[in-house]
Amino acid sequence: MCRSIHRLREGQVPAADDDVRAAARQFVRKVSGFQRPSQRNEAAFEAAVDEISLATRRLLEAVTAR
């Protein structure tokens, strides 16, 4: 797993939803320690990815460029 999450805010171009979700998944993997969750933990893992994706999208929409 990569140790850094790539910057999603690059100027005026909005980040693609796939990129936001991939960054959220990478964050959840890092925090949880799971590369792939078991079936038992999959729902919690995916719920966390969904929540972080939404929070990331809100952040990217709220910040302004320099």
Sequence and secondary structure as in RCSB ss.txt:
>XXXX:A:sequence
MCRSIHRLREGQVPAADDDVRAAARQFVRKVSGFQRPSQRNEAAFEAAVDEISLATRRLLEAVTAR
>XXXX:A:secstr
  SS     BTTB   HHHHHHHHHHHHHHHH  SS  HHHHHHHHHHHHHHHHHHHHHHHH    
